[in-house]
Amino acid sequence: MNAAALAWPVNIGMASRLSGVSTKMVRHYESLGLLPTVGRTDSGYRQYSEPEVHTLRFIKRACELGFSMDDIAELAGLWHNRRRASSSVRRIAQKHSDELAQRIEAMQAMQRTLNHLIHCCQGNDRPDCPILDDLAGLRT
């Protein structure tokens, strides 16, 4: 869909299609203050301008990268502030990358433990199972 050929402003359905963000999430982001309050028609329908749709795309991409809503709010504020310092953006991204690395490490440790338990389980018709024992806190 060519955004340049559209007649702006657009309704929430079109903003949703253009940004790839569901209408429910558009309303949610607006309620969180990630989007400015948009104009409305006389009959109360929301009207979105091109910059607001661009902001929705920004939010969607930040969500895809796993940023928290608080981080997204801060990043969007920095994105809109042309006098920002890129060091502020880098700090947020680095913090998020470090958190991801910690979560990946924790998940890899869980996987190693689970693989060990699977290896220890005979997987036969007998009722004893080291996996269940571990989950029940019976194995040391």
C-alpha beads as a LAMMPS data file, in Angstrom:
LAMMPS data file: protein, C-alpha beads

140 atoms
139 bonds

1 atom types
1 bond types

-500.0 500.0 xlo xhi
-500.0 500.0 ylo yhi
-500.0 500.0 zlo zhi

Masses

1 110.0

Atoms # bond

1 1 1 0.000 0.000 0.000
2 1 1 1.566 3.303 -1.070
3 1 1 1.314 5.698 1.878
4 1 1 2.176 8.681 -0.314
5 1 1 -0.918 8.124 -2.469
6 1 1 -3.266 8.105 0.544
7 1 1 -5.491 10.939 1.612
8 1 1 -4.388 11.796 5.140
9 1 1 -5.623 11.567 7.831
10 1 1 -6.729 7.922 7.876
11 1 1 -9.014 5.968 10.175
12 1 1 -7.775 3.431 12.713
13 1 1 -8.336 0.491 10.362
14 1 1 -6.149 2.014 7.674
15 1 1 -3.543 3.098 10.252
16 1 1 -3.525 -0.500 11.459
17 1 1 -2.996 -1.872 7.954
18 1 1 -0.288 0.665 7.120
19 1 1 1.642 0.071 10.333
20 1 1 1.069 -3.653 10.798
21 1 1 -0.246 -2.997 14.314
22 1 1 -3.680 -4.342 15.279
23 1 1 -6.393 -1.805 16.036
24 1 1 -6.545 -3.126 19.602
25 1 1 -2.835 -2.447 20.071
26 1 1 -3.127 0.986 18.421
27 1 1 -5.688 1.906 21.097
28 1 1 -3.482 0.361 23.784
29 1 1 -0.399 2.316 22.705
30 1 1 -2.483 5.457 22.656
31 1 1 -3.741 4.736 26.190
32 1 1 -0.127 4.277 27.351
33 1 1 0.813 7.649 25.895
34 1 1 3.145 6.151 23.282
35 1 1 1.055 7.946 20.664
36 1 1 -0.215 11.456 21.108
37 1 1 -3.957 11.843 21.405
38 1 1 -5.166 11.808 17.838
39 1 1 -7.809 13.991 16.277
40 1 1 -11.324 12.755 15.891
41 1 1 -14.067 13.320 13.396
42 1 1 -17.327 14.941 14.456
43 1 1 -18.738 11.446 14.882
44 1 1 -15.831 10.447 17.178
45 1 1 -13.707 8.322 14.852
46 1 1 -9.956 8.534 15.383
47 1 1 -7.920 10.125 12.600
48 1 1 -4.246 9.286 12.162
49 1 1 -1.697 11.329 10.278
50 1 1 1.352 9.970 8.494
51 1 1 3.728 10.759 11.398
52 1 1 1.480 8.843 13.803
53 1 1 1.480 5.808 11.499
54 1 1 5.270 6.092 11.313
55 1 1 5.368 6.134 15.125
56 1 1 3.251 2.975 15.165
57 1 1 5.809 1.295 12.894
58 1 1 8.568 2.449 15.243
59 1 1 6.726 0.955 18.230
60 1 1 6.085 -2.297 16.359
61 1 1 9.768 -2.703 15.473
62 1 1 10.843 -1.927 19.041
63 1 1 8.378 -4.578 20.285
64 1 1 9.802 -7.085 17.801
65 1 1 13.225 -6.468 19.335
66 1 1 11.788 -7.139 22.784
67 1 1 12.070 -3.684 24.319
68 1 1 9.813 -3.020 27.313
69 1 1 7.003 -0.492 27.035
70 1 1 8.959 1.870 29.302
71 1 1 12.014 1.587 27.057
72 1 1 9.860 2.064 23.962
73 1 1 8.362 5.215 25.468
74 1 1 11.847 6.543 26.189
75 1 1 13.163 5.567 22.758
76 1 1 10.169 7.146 21.004
77 1 1 10.738 10.335 22.986
78 1 1 14.377 10.351 21.951
79 1 1 13.436 9.595 18.345
80 1 1 11.125 12.591 18.248
81 1 1 13.720 14.830 19.952
82 1 1 16.139 15.970 17.263
83 1 1 18.433 17.418 19.972
84 1 1 18.926 14.016 21.613
85 1 1 22.300 12.504 22.356
86 1 1 22.816 9.166 20.655
87 1 1 24.546 8.044 23.849
88 1 1 21.122 7.982 25.518
89 1 1 19.779 5.677 22.817
90 1 1 22.861 3.478 23.002
91 1 1 22.546 3.178 26.783
92 1 1 18.970 1.849 26.478
93 1 1 19.905 -0.561 23.693
94 1 1 22.980 -1.815 25.570
95 1 1 20.962 -2.390 28.743
96 1 1 18.400 -4.372 26.748
97 1 1 21.110 -6.392 24.990
98 1 1 22.700 -7.215 28.359
99 1 1 19.314 -8.337 29.728
100 1 1 18.770 -10.515 26.651
101 1 1 22.196 -12.111 27.130
102 1 1 21.326 -12.922 30.754
103 1 1 17.987 -14.445 29.729
104 1 1 19.648 -16.472 26.966
105 1 1 22.253 -17.742 29.438
106 1 1 19.518 -18.704 31.922
107 1 1 17.546 -20.497 29.209
108 1 1 20.651 -22.369 28.056
109 1 1 21.243 -23.492 31.657
110 1 1 17.622 -24.699 31.817
111 1 1 18.110 -26.568 28.552
112 1 1 21.311 -28.230 29.811
113 1 1 19.549 -29.311 33.009
114 1 1 16.542 -30.622 31.116
115 1 1 18.746 -32.494 28.632
116 1 1 20.608 -34.080 31.558
117 1 1 17.323 -35.163 33.153
118 1 1 16.083 -36.551 29.831
119 1 1 19.341 -38.484 29.484
120 1 1 18.905 -39.900 33.018
121 1 1 15.310 -40.990 32.379
122 1 1 15.014 -44.572 31.143
123 1 1 11.796 -43.774 29.298
124 1 1 10.465 -47.269 29.902
125 1 1 7.331 -48.755 31.505
126 1 1 8.648 -48.376 35.053
127 1 1 7.155 -45.610 37.222
128 1 1 10.432 -44.182 38.540
129 1 1 11.414 -41.043 36.680
130 1 1 14.311 -38.701 37.482
131 1 1 12.544 -35.859 35.662
132 1 1 9.526 -36.024 37.991
133 1 1 11.803 -36.563 40.984
134 1 1 13.739 -33.404 40.120
135 1 1 10.547 -31.397 39.632
136 1 1 9.300 -32.639 43.004
137 1 1 12.579 -31.667 44.640
138 1 1 13.495 -35.286 45.433
139 1 1 16.830 -35.265 43.580
140 1 1 19.879 -33.445 44.762

Bonds

1 1 1 2
2 1 2 3
3 1 3 4
4 1 4 5
5 1 5 6
6 1 6 7
7 1 7 8
8 1 8 9
9 1 9 10
10 1 10 11
11 1 11 12
12 1 12 13
13 1 13 14
14 1 14 15
15 1 15 16
16 1 16 17
17 1 17 18
18 1 18 19
19 1 19 20
20 1 20 21
21 1 21 22
22 1 22 23
23 1 23 24
24 1 24 25
25 1 25 26
26 1 26 27
27 1 27 28
28 1 28 29
29 1 29 30
30 1 30 31
31 1 31 32
32 1 32 33
33 1 33 34
34 1 34 35
35 1 35 36
36 1 36 37
37 1 37 38
38 1 38 39
39 1 39 40
40 1 40 41
41 1 41 42
42 1 42 43
43 1 43 44
44 1 44 45
45 1 45 46
46 1 46 47
47 1 47 48
48 1 48 49
49 1 49 50
50 1 50 51
51 1 51 52
52 1 52 53
53 1 53 54
54 1 54 55
55 1 55 56
56 1 56 57
57 1 57 58
58 1 58 59
59 1 59 60
60 1 60 61
61 1 61 62
62 1 62 63
63 1 63 64
64 1 64 65
65 1 65 66
66 1 66 67
67 1 67 68
68 1 68 69
69 1 69 70
70 1 70 71
71 1 71 72
72 1 72 73
73 1 73 74
74 1 74 75
75 1 75 76
76 1 76 77
77 1 77 78
78 1 78 79
79 1 79 80
80 1 80 81
81 1 81 82
82 1 82 83
83 1 83 84
84 1 84 85
85 1 85 86
86 1 86 87
87 1 87 88
88 1 88 89
89 1 89 90
90 1 90 91
91 1 91 92
92 1 92 93
93 1 93 94
94 1 94 95
95 1 95 96
96 1 96 97
97 1 97 98
98 1 98 99
99 1 99 100
100 1 100 101
101 1 101 102
102 1 102 103
103 1 103 104
104 1 104 105
105 1 105 106
106 1 106 107
107 1 107 108
108 1 108 109
109 1 109 110
110 1 110 111
111 1 111 112
112 1 112 113
113 1 113 114
114 1 114 115
115 1 115 116
116 1 116 117
117 1 117 118
118 1 118 119
119 1 119 120
120 1 120 121
121 1 121 122
122 1 122 123
123 1 123 124
124 1 124 125
125 1 125 126
126 1 126 127
127 1 127 128
128 1 128 129
129 1 129 130
130 1 130 131
131 1 131 132
132 1 132 133
133 1 133 134
134 1 134 135
135 1 135 136
136 1 136 137
137 1 137 138
138 1 138 139
139 1 139 140
